[in-house]
């Protein structure tokens, strides 16, 4: 009786059977391939290490030492004052510079409002400064103190040089220190007047005086005296706008007033020379 077998035919050639010799051959081949791959990785890792070392050495070289400090945006401050405030060490590596610390130091200058510090490779630190703007001057202890719109004392002068800024007089000053708010109860309303009036009028005001009897008054370079009286900052701002309108009308009419009283906004008093 004949029988048919449909299974897999065996291959009589050496190494192609299913015996143990076949498994050993595959393992030896894999080991050889693994050995060659490992030998290839060694030089690649060595090259990467050399590149990293060379890059680190380059970045720490004198090529990246800080050699220049560019200060931008100054109006009244001296560049040297800002540079000294930075506190940068000589030959400091530009990547070691603490930008936030420099910004904090420069911000400590009373006249500085905002600071932005950045790097410009390979060797320059850039400091962009926005200064505080003085709006009035307070005479104090023989000096003249510049004050910004927030009432902060930002500068000290021996002479009254900023003649385009009005003097604030008659204030009950308790303390005046540069870098700190001026301590006087009348400062806020006085500054409200100085900042409400447009620049073209403020430049004509030589003095903003406070007197307990009639409150605030303006003395203008033209000889005009304007009475605004007492009240809140909002009250004085409103009266300052009335004064602005009256001065504009007088200018259009070609008239000059010697006395203006806007304490009663709806019934202002204007006196002109006869």
KAKA-V948750 format. One record per residue. N is the residue number from 1. SS is DSSP state (H for helix, E for strand, L for the rest). PSI is psi in whole degrees, 0 to 359 (* if undefined). D_CENTER is the distance of its C-alpha to the mean C-alpha in Angstrom with 2 decimals. Layout:
n=<N | N>
ss=<SS | SS>
psi=<PSI | PSI>
d_center=<D_CENTER | D_CENTER>
//
This chain:
n=<1 | 2 | 3 | 4 | 5 | 6 | 7 | 8 | 9 | 10 | 11 | 12 | 13 | 14 | 15 | 16 | 17 | 18 | 19 | 20 | 21 | 22 | 23 | 24 | 25 | 26 | 27 | 28 | 29 | 30 | 31 | 32 | 33 | 34 | 35 | 36 | 37 | 38 | 39 | 40 | 41 | 42 | 43 | 44 | 45 | 46 | 47 | 48 | 49 | 50 | 51 | 52 | 53 | 54 | 55 | 56 | 57 | 58 | 59 | 60 | 61 | 62 | 63 | 64 | 65 | 66 | 67 | 68 | 69 | 70 | 71 | 72 | 73 | 74 | 75 | 76 | 77 | 78 | 79 | 80 | 81 | 82 | 83 | 84 | 85 | 86 | 87 | 88 | 89 | 90 | 91 | 92 | 93 | 94 | 95 | 96 | 97 | 98 | 99 | 100 | 101 | 102 | 103 | 104 | 105 | 106 | 107 | 108 | 109 | 110 | 111 | 112 | 113 | 114 | 115 | 116 | 117 | 118 | 119 | 120 | 121 | 122 | 123 | 124 | 125 | 126 | 127 | 128 | 129 | 130 | 131 | 132 | 133 | 134 | 135 | 136 | 137 | 138 | 139 | 140 | 141 | 142 | 143 | 144 | 145 | 146 | 147 | 148 | 149 | 150 | 151 | 152 | 153 | 154 | 155 | 156 | 157 | 158 | 159 | 160 | 161 | 162 | 163 | 164 | 165 | 166 | 167 | 168 | 169 | 170 | 171 | 172 | 173 | 174 | 175 | 176 | 177 | 178 | 179 | 180 | 181 | 182 | 183 | 184 | 185 | 186 | 187 | 188 | 189 | 190 | 191 | 192 | 193 | 194 | 195 | 196 | 197 | 198 | 199 | 200 | 201 | 202 | 203 | 204 | 205 | 206 | 207 | 208 | 209 | 210 | 211 | 212 | 213 | 214 | 215 | 216 | 217 | 218 | 219 | 220 | 221 | 222 | 223 | 224 | 225 | 226 | 227 | 228 | 229 | 230 | 231 | 232 | 233 | 234 | 235 | 236 | 237 | 238 | 239 | 240 | 241 | 242 | 243 | 244 | 245 | 246 | 247 | 248 | 249 | 250 | 251 | 252 | 253 | 254 | 255 | 256 | 257 | 258 | 259 | 260 | 261 | 262 | 263 | 264 | 265 | 266 | 267 | 268 | 269 | 270 | 271 | 272 | 273 | 274>
ss=<L | L | L | L | L | L | L | L | L | L | L | L | L | L | L | L | L | L | L | H | H | H | H | H | H | H | H | H | H | H | H | H | H | H | H | H | H | H | H | H | H | H | H | H | H | H | H | H | H | H | H | H | H | H | H | H | H | H | H | L | L | H | H | H | E | L | L | E | E | E | E | E | L | L | L | L | L | L | H | H | H | H | H | H | H | H | L | L | L | L | L | L | E | H | H | H | L | L | H | H | H | H | H | H | H | H | H | L | L | L | L | E | E | E | E | E | E | E | E | E | L | L | L | E | E | E | E | E | E | E | E | L | L | E | E | E | E | E | E | E | L | L | E | E | E | E | E | E | L | L | L | E | E | E | E | E | E | L | L | L | L | L | L | L | L | E | E | E | E | L | L | L | L | L | E | L | L | L | L | L | E | L | E | L | L | L | H | H | H | H | H | H | H | H | H | H | L | L | H | H | H | H | L | L | E | E | E | E | E | E | E | L | L | L | E | E | E | E | E | E | L | L | L | L | E | E | E | E | E | L | L | L | H | H | H | H | H | H | H | H | H | H | H | H | H | H | H | H | H | H | H | H | H | L | L | L | E | E | E | E | E | L | L | L | H | H | H | L | E | E | E | E | L | L>
psi=<133 | 146 | 145 | 134 | 120 | 12 | 189 | 134 | 140 | 146 | 118 | 354 | 145 | 138 | 353 | 9 | 192 | 14 | 181 | 336 | 326 | 317 | 317 | 324 | 319 | 319 | 317 | 322 | 317 | 320 | 321 | 318 | 317 | 320 | 318 | 322 | 318 | 320 | 330 | 326 | 330 | 307 | 328 | 314 | 322 | 318 | 317 | 322 | 319 | 317 | 315 | 319 | 317 | 320 | 317 | 316 | 320 | 316 | 334 | 6 | 166 | 344 | 332 | 19 | 141 | 120 | 340 | 143 | 110 | 123 | 122 | 152 | 8 | 142 | 311 | 336 | 151 | 143 | 320 | 326 | 320 | 318 | 317 | 320 | 334 | 318 | 26 | 136 | 152 | 139 | 29 | 137 | 136 | 333 | 345 | 350 | 127 | 100 | 322 | 322 | 319 | 316 | 320 | 321 | 316 | 324 | 340 | 347 | 125 | 327 | 353 | 129 | 309 | 149 | 138 | 121 | 135 | 167 | 142 | 103 | 145 | 348 | 25 | 134 | 129 | 127 | 112 | 120 | 139 | 116 | 154 | 145 | 123 | 144 | 347 | 168 | 134 | 118 | 132 | 122 | 40 | 3 | 172 | 118 | 124 | 136 | 137 | 182 | 340 | 0 | 12 | 132 | 115 | 351 | 157 | 127 | 150 | 337 | 159 | 86 | 330 | 69 | 350 | 354 | 139 | 149 | 138 | 113 | 162 | 7 | 144 | 79 | 128 | 323 | 135 | 112 | 131 | 131 | 356 | 158 | 143 | 126 | 94 | 135 | 336 | 359 | 313 | 309 | 325 | 318 | 331 | 320 | 312 | 326 | 342 | 319 | 140 | 158 | 323 | 332 | 318 | 323 | 342 | 349 | 119 | 335 | 138 | 112 | 144 | 131 | 136 | 333 | 320 | 5 | 222 | 141 | 151 | 137 | 117 | 155 | 338 | 352 | 356 | 136 | 127 | 126 | 124 | 339 | 198 | 171 | 187 | 170 | 322 | 319 | 314 | 325 | 318 | 318 | 326 | 325 | 324 | 317 | 317 | 316 | 320 | 317 | 321 | 319 | 319 | 321 | 319 | 325 | 356 | 30 | 160 | 129 | 139 | 337 | 132 | 131 | 115 | 24 | 329 | 100 | 323 | 348 | 62 | 152 | 127 | 125 | 131 | 157 | 144 | *>
d_center=<104.70 | 101.71 | 98.16 | 94.84 | 91.55 | 88.40 | 86.04 | 84.02 | 86.15 | 85.71 | 84.85 | 87.19 | 84.90 | 83.47 | 79.91 | 79.90 | 81.51 | 79.97 | 81.00 | 78.95 | 78.93 | 76.51 | 73.78 | 73.93 | 73.43 | 70.23 | 68.72 | 69.50 | 67.88 | 64.64 | 64.50 | 64.87 | 62.03 | 59.74 | 60.51 | 59.69 | 56.33 | 55.33 | 56.23 | 54.00 | 50.92 | 51.19 | 50.37 | 47.48 | 45.84 | 46.48 | 44.85 | 41.74 | 41.56 | 41.90 | 39.16 | 36.74 | 37.70 | 37.29 | 33.84 | 32.69 | 34.20 | 32.51 | 29.02 | 29.66 | 31.13 | 29.91 | 28.89 | 25.61 | 25.03 | 21.79 | 23.06 | 20.21 | 16.63 | 15.14 | 12.51 | 11.46 | 10.50 | 12.17 | 14.48 | 16.10 | 14.81 | 17.00 | 16.05 | 18.29 | 16.47 | 13.30 | 15.74 | 17.74 | 14.98 | 14.36 | 17.92 | 18.85 | 22.62 | 24.86 | 25.87 | 23.58 | 23.84 | 20.78 | 21.37 | 21.43 | 17.96 | 15.92 | 12.42 | 11.23 | 13.11 | 11.67 | 8.02 | 9.79 | 11.83 | 9.50 | 7.77 | 11.51 | 11.97 | 12.85 | 11.69 | 7.98 | 6.13 | 2.29 | 2.90 | 5.08 | 8.62 | 11.81 | 15.55 | 17.85 | 21.34 | 23.50 | 22.06 | 18.68 | 15.21 | 12.54 | 9.38 | 7.26 | 6.09 | 5.99 | 8.72 | 10.54 | 13.79 | 17.04 | 19.72 | 22.57 | 24.10 | 26.03 | 28.98 | 29.38 | 31.82 | 32.33 | 28.67 | 26.34 | 23.09 | 20.28 | 19.04 | 16.28 | 17.18 | 16.64 | 19.05 | 16.84 | 18.41 | 15.92 | 18.51 | 22.21 | 24.74 | 28.47 | 29.37 | 28.46 | 26.91 | 24.57 | 27.69 | 26.03 | 24.53 | 27.12 | 28.32 | 28.38 | 31.79 | 34.15 | 31.53 | 32.83 | 30.22 | 30.39 | 27.48 | 24.88 | 22.52 | 19.46 | 16.41 | 18.41 | 19.58 | 22.68 | 25.64 | 28.03 | 29.41 | 29.32 | 25.65 | 24.57 | 27.39 | 27.06 | 23.42 | 24.58 | 27.03 | 24.70 | 22.17 | 24.98 | 26.84 | 25.79 | 24.56 | 28.01 | 29.62 | 27.11 | 27.61 | 31.29 | 30.86 | 31.52 | 31.63 | 30.97 | 33.56 | 34.43 | 38.05 | 39.66 | 42.56 | 40.84 | 37.17 | 34.55 | 35.64 | 34.12 | 35.65 | 35.13 | 35.79 | 38.65 | 40.42 | 39.81 | 39.35 | 37.81 | 38.38 | 36.04 | 37.42 | 36.04 | 34.61 | 31.55 | 28.24 | 29.39 | 32.74 | 31.31 | 28.97 | 32.11 | 34.12 | 31.50 | 31.84 | 35.62 | 35.32 | 33.27 | 36.06 | 38.77 | 37.29 | 36.96 | 40.62 | 41.83 | 40.18 | 41.88 | 45.19 | 44.85 | 45.22 | 43.70 | 43.43 | 43.94 | 43.20 | 41.37 | 41.39 | 39.42 | 39.92 | 42.12 | 40.13 | 43.21 | 45.33 | 43.27 | 45.24 | 44.96 | 47.11 | 47.72 | 49.94 | 53.59>
//
